[in-house]
């Protein structure tokens, strides 16, 4: 069983509170997701983030094929971090940690995703061709969108 890790760090010139309010609001995920992903929240985003929260999405990750994605917020330390885990969706395993820490002049946001692709050896073969480039592209879009919304860190 091959588990992959995707990590990303981005600094923004905003307060920890601003970062937390934006990043911990599930409704804002659509803003930082490329339009071609067809991202929509079906349910579960009507309350502030809390451990045990179930959020259902529809995404169109590849070839226009819609997929249901259900995540659970499993851990929350207000203002510092939260964790979402896939309960149902396109991955065999998805564990996404979101960290926010104050640094001089703003905040550092760090994402660490551990994930497994279905389809065994075929999935492992597809990882460098399709899955990893798609995740990199999504995070690059997010990086640019956050800079557009909050400014560039100097």
Phi and psi in degrees as GROMACS dihedral restraints (atoms count N, CA, C in turn):
[ dihedral_restraints ]
;  ai    aj    ak    al  type     phi  dphi    fc
    3     4     5     6     1   -95.4    20    10
    4     5     6     7     1   121.2    20    10
    6     7     8     9     1  -106.1    20    10
    7     8     9    10     1   128.9    20    10
    9    10    11    12     1  -102.4    20    10
   10    11    12    13     1   157.0    20    10
   12    13    14    15     1  -128.8    20    10
   13    14    15    16     1   132.7    20    10
   15    16    17    18     1  -118.8    20    10
   16    17    18    19     1   126.6    20    10
   18    19    20    21     1  -127.7    20    10
   19    20    21    22     1   151.7    20    10
   21    22    23    24     1  -150.2    20    10
   22    23    24    25     1   136.8    20    10
   24    25    26    27     1  -127.0    20    10
   25    26    27    28     1   134.1    20    10
   27    28    29    30     1  -141.4    20    10
   28    29    30    31     1   135.3    20    10
   30    31    32    33     1  -103.0    20    10
   31    32    33    34     1   138.9    20    10
   33    34    35    36     1  -131.6    20    10
   34    35    36    37     1   147.1    20    10
   36    37    38    39     1   -85.4    20    10
   37    38    39    40     1    54.9    20    10
   39    40    41    42     1  -133.3    20    10
   40    41    42    43     1   167.8    20    10
   42    43    44    45     1   -76.2    20    10
   43    44    45    46     1   162.2    20    10
   45    46    47    48     1   -60.1    20    10
   46    47    48    49     1   -40.7    20    10
   48    49    50    51     1   -61.6    20    10
   49    50    51    52     1   -45.1    20    10
   51    52    53    54     1   -60.2    20    10
   52    53    54    55     1   -45.8    20    10
   54    55    56    57     1   -61.6    20    10
   55    56    57    58     1   -45.9    20    10
   57    58    59    60     1   -61.2    20    10
   58    59    60    61     1   -47.7    20    10
   60    61    62    63     1   -59.2    20    10
   61    62    63    64     1   -38.0    20    10
   63    64    65    66     1   -76.8    20    10
   64    65    66    67     1   -52.3    20    10
   66    67    68    69     1   -72.1    20    10
   67    68    69    70     1   -27.5    20    10
   69    70    71    72     1   -90.5    20    10
   70    71    72    73     1     1.4    20    10
   72    73    74    75     1   -94.5    20    10
   73    74    75    76     1   109.3    20    10
   75    76    77    78     1   -56.1    20    10
   76    77    78    79     1   -28.5    20    10
   78    79    80    81     1   -63.6    20    10
   79    80    81    82     1   -25.7    20    10
   81    82    83    84     1   -78.2    20    10
   82    83    84    85     1   -11.2    20    10
   84    85    86    87     1   -60.5    20    10
   85    86    87    88     1   -34.6    20    10
   87    88    89    90     1   -62.4    20    10
   88    89    90    91     1   -36.3    20    10
   90    91    92    93     1   -64.1    20    10
   91    92    93    94     1   -35.1    20    10
   93    94    95    96     1  -103.2    20    10
   94    95    96    97     1    18.4    20    10
   96    97    98    99     1  -115.0    20    10
   97    98    99   100     1   133.2    20    10
   99   100   101   102     1   -54.8    20    10
  100   101   102   103     1   140.8    20    10
  102   103   104   105     1   -57.3    20    10
  103   104   105   106     1   -36.3    20    10
  105   106   107   108     1   -63.5    20    10
  106   107   108   109     1   -14.2    20    10
  108   109   110   111     1   -75.1    20    10
  109   110   111   112     1    -9.8    20    10
  111   112   113   114     1    56.5    20    10
  112   113   114   115     1    36.2    20    10
  114   115   116   117     1   -72.2    20    10
  115   116   117   118     1   127.8    20    10
  117   118   119   120     1  -146.3    20    10
  118   119   120   121     1   142.8    20    10
  120   121   122   123     1   -90.1    20    10
  121   122   123   124     1   126.3    20    10
  123   124   125   126     1   -89.8    20    10
  124   125   126   127     1   -38.1    20    10
  126   127   128   129     1  -167.9    20    10
  127   128   129   130     1   162.7    20    10
  129   130   131   132     1    95.9    20    10
  130   131   132   133     1    -0.8    20    10
  132   133   134   135     1  -105.4    20    10
  133   134   135   136     1    20.2    20    10
  135   136   137   138     1   -89.0    20    10
  136   137   138   139     1    -3.8    20    10
  138   139   140   141     1  -127.2    20    10
  139   140   141   142     1   159.0    20    10
  141   142   143   144     1   -59.7    20    10
  142   143   144   145     1   152.8    20    10
  144   145   146   147     1   -56.8    20    10
  145   146   147   148     1   137.6    20    10
  147   148   149   150     1  -153.0    20    10
  148   149   150   151     1   152.5    20    10
  150   151   152   153     1   -63.0    20    10
  151   152   153   154     1   131.7    20    10
  153   154   155   156     1    99.0    20    10
  154   155   156   157     1    -7.8    20    10
  156   157   158   159     1   -66.6    20    10
  157   158   159   160     1   131.1    20    10
  159   160   161   162     1  -107.8    20    10
  160   161   162   163     1   127.0    20    10
  162   163   164   165     1  -123.4    20    10
  163   164   165   166     1   130.5    20    10
  165   166   167   168     1  -110.4    20    10
  166   167   168   169     1   131.3    20    10
  168   169   170   171     1  -125.6    20    10
  169   170   171   172     1   162.7    20    10
  171   172   173   174     1  -119.0    20    10
  172   173   174   175     1   131.2    20    10
  174   175   176   177     1  -131.2    20    10
  175   176   177   178     1   156.8    20    10
  177   178   179   180     1  -124.1    20    10
  178   179   180   181     1    77.7    20    10
  180   181   182   183     1   -71.5    20    10
  181   182   183   184     1   -35.6    20    10
  183   184   185   186     1  -146.0    20    10
  184   185   186   187     1   138.5    20    10
  186   187   188   189     1    55.3    20    10
  187   188   189   190     1    27.3    20    10
  189   190   191   192     1    71.5    20    10
  190   191   192   193     1    12.4    20    10
  192   193   194   195     1   -87.9    20    10
  193   194   195   196     1   119.2    20    10
  195   196   197   198     1   -76.7    20    10
  196   197   198   199     1   142.1    20    10
  198   199   200   201     1  -135.4    20    10
  199   200   201   202     1   141.5    20    10
  201   202   203   204     1   -85.6    20    10
  202   203   204   205     1   138.9    20    10
  204   205   206   207     1  -132.7    20    10
  205   206   207   208     1   124.3    20    10
  207   208   209   210     1  -119.4    20    10
  208   209   210   211     1   123.3    20    10
  210   211   212   213     1  -120.3    20    10
  211   212   213   214     1   155.2    20    10
  213   214   215   216     1  -120.0    20    10
  214   215   216   217     1   133.0    20    10
  216   217   218   219     1   -80.2    20    10
  217   218   219   220     1   114.2    20    10
  219   220   221   222     1   -99.2    20    10
  220   221   222   223     1   -27.6    20    10
  222   223   224   225     1  -141.1    20    10
  223   224   225   226     1   140.4    20    10
  225   226   227   228     1  -143.3    20    10
  226   227   228   229     1   126.0    20    10
  228   229   230   231     1  -120.9    20    10
  229   230   231   232     1   102.0    20    10
  231   232   233   234     1   -46.8    20    10
  232   233   234   235     1   126.3    20    10
  234   235   236   237     1    83.0    20    10
  235   236   237   238     1    -7.9    20    10
  237   238   239   240     1  -121.3    20    10
  238   239   240   241     1   -48.3    20    10
  240   241   242   243     1  -163.8    20    10
  241   242   243   244     1   160.9    20    10
  243   244   245   246     1  -150.3    20    10
  244   245   246   247     1   160.3    20    10
  246   247   248   249     1  -128.5    20    10
  247   248   249   250     1   131.9    20    10
  249   250   251   252     1  -117.6    20    10
  250   251   252   253     1   142.6    20    10
  252   253   254   255     1  -127.7    20    10
  253   254   255   256     1   136.6    20    10
  255   256   257   258     1   -70.6    20    10
  256   257   258   259     1   133.4    20    10
  258   259   260   261     1  -103.3    20    10
  259   260   261   262     1   -28.7    20    10
  261   262   263   264     1  -154.5    20    10
  262   263   264   265     1   136.6    20    10
  264   265   266   267     1   159.0    20    10
  265   266   267   268     1  -161.3    20    10
  267   268   269   270     1   -74.4    20    10
  268   269   270   271     1   -15.5    20    10
  270   271   272   273     1  -103.2    20    10
  271   272   273   274     1   155.8    20    10
  273   274   275   276     1   -75.6    20    10
  274   275   276   277     1   -28.1    20    10
  276   277   278   279     1  -153.6    20    10
  277   278   279   280     1   138.2    20    10
  279   280   281   282     1  -149.7    20    10
  280   281   282   283     1   118.0    20    10
  282   283   284   285     1  -133.8    20    10
  283   284   285   286     1   111.6    20    10
  285   286   287   288     1  -119.8    20    10
  286   287   288   289     1   113.8    20    10
  288   289   290   291     1   -99.5    20    10
  289   290   291   292     1   132.8    20    10
  291   292   293   294     1  -118.3    20    10
  292   293   294   295     1   117.4    20    10
  294   295   296   297     1  -115.0    20    10
  295   296   297   298     1   142.8    20    10
  297   298   299   300     1  -131.3    20    10
  298   299   300   301     1   124.6    20    10
  300   301   302   303     1  -136.3    20    10
  301   302   303   304     1   147.2    20    10
  303   304   305   306     1   -73.9    20    10
  304   305   306   307     1   139.9    20    10
  306   307   308   309     1  -136.1    20    10
  307   308   309   310     1   163.5    20    10
  309   310   311   312     1   -56.7    20    10
  310   311   312   313     1   124.6    20    10
  312   313   314   315     1    88.0    20    10
  313   314   315   316     1     3.2    20    10
  315   316   317   318     1   160.3    20    10
  316   317   318   319     1  -139.8    20    10
  318   319   320   321     1  -133.1    20    10
  319   320   321   322     1   154.2    20    10
  321   322   323   324     1  -109.2    20    10
  322   323   324   325     1   125.8    20    10
  324   325   326   327     1  -106.3    20    10
  325   326   327   328     1   130.2    20    10
  327   328   329   330     1  -126.5    20    10
  328   329   330   331     1   131.7    20    10
  330   331   332   333     1  -115.0    20    10
  331   332   333   334     1   135.4    20    10
  333   334   335   336     1  -131.0    20    10
  334   335   336   337     1   119.3    20    10
  336   337   338   339     1  -118.0    20    10
  337   338   339   340     1   125.0    20    10
  339   340   341   342     1  -107.5    20    10
  340   341   342   343     1   129.3    20    10
  342   343   344   345     1  -148.2    20    10
  343   344   345   346     1   156.8    20    10
  345   346   347   348     1  -129.4    20    10
  346   347   348   349     1   139.7    20    10
  348   349   350   351     1   -97.3    20    10
  349   350   351   352     1   140.8    20    10
  351   352   353   354     1   -71.9    20    10
  352   353   354   355     1   179.4    20    10
  354   355   356   357     1    78.1    20    10
  355   356   357   358     1    19.1    20    10
  357   358   359   360     1    55.3    20    10
  358   359   360   361     1  -128.7    20    10
  360   361   362   363     1   -64.1    20    10
  361   362   363   364     1   -32.8    20    10
  363   364   365   366     1   -64.3    20    10
  364   365   366   367     1   -42.5    20    10
  366   367   368   369     1   -62.1    20    10
  367   368   369   370     1   -41.2    20    10
  369   370   371   372     1   -63.9    20    10
  370   371   372   373     1   -37.1    20    10
  372   373   374   375     1   -67.5    20    10
  373   374   375   376     1   -38.5    20    10
  375   376   377   378     1   -75.0    20    10
  376   377   378   379     1   -19.7    20    10
  378   379   380   381     1   -54.4    20    10
  379   380   381   382     1   -55.9    20    10
  381   382   383   384     1   -72.6    20    10
  382   383   384   385     1   -18.7    20    10
  384   385   386   387     1   -89.8    20    10
  385   386   387   388     1   -38.7    20    10
  387   388   389   390     1  -122.7    20    10
  388   389   390   391     1   -53.3    20    10
  390   391   392   393     1   -71.8    20    10
  391   392   393   394     1   -53.3    20    10
  393   394   395   396     1   -61.1    20    10
  394   395   396   397     1   -47.5    20    10
  396   397   398   399     1   -60.0    20    10
  397   398   399   400     1   -35.9    20    10
  399   400   401   402     1   -67.4    20    10
  400   401   402   403     1   -43.9    20    10
  402   403   404   405     1   -63.3    20    10
  403   404   405   406     1   -42.3    20    10
  405   406   407   408     1   -59.9    20    10
  406   407   408   409     1   -42.7    20    10
  408   409   410   411     1   -64.1    20    10
  409   410   411   412     1   -42.2    20    10
  411   412   413   414     1   -64.3    20    10
  412   413   414   415     1   -43.8    20    10
  414   415   416   417     1   -70.0    20    10
  415   416   417   418     1   -32.0    20    10
  417   418   419   420     1   -67.5    20    10
  418   419   420   421     1   -40.7    20    10
  420   421   422   423     1   -60.1    20    10
  421   422   423   424     1   -46.0    20    10
  423   424   425   426     1   -61.1    20    10
  424   425   426   427     1   -44.1    20    10
  426   427   428   429     1   -56.9    20    10
  427   428   429   430     1   -48.0    20    10
  429   430   431   432     1   -65.7    20    10
  430   431   432   433     1   -40.8    20    10
  432   433   434   435     1   -65.9    20    10
  433   434   435   436     1   -41.3    20    10
  435   436   437   438     1   -65.4    20    10
  436   437   438   439     1   -37.6    20    10
  438   439   440   441     1   -65.9    20    10
  439   440   441   442     1   -39.0    20    10
  441   442   443   444     1   -62.9    20    10
  442   443   444   445     1   -40.6    20    10
  444   445   446   447     1   -76.2    20    10
  445   446   447   448     1   -38.9    20    10
  447   448   449   450     1  -118.3    20    10
  448   449   450   451     1    -6.3    20    10
  450   451   452   453     1    98.6    20    10
  451   452   453   454     1   164.7    20    10
  453   454   455   456     1   -91.2    20    10
  454   455   456   457     1   137.9    20    10
  456   457   458   459     1   -73.1    20    10
  457   458   459   460     1   130.3    20    10
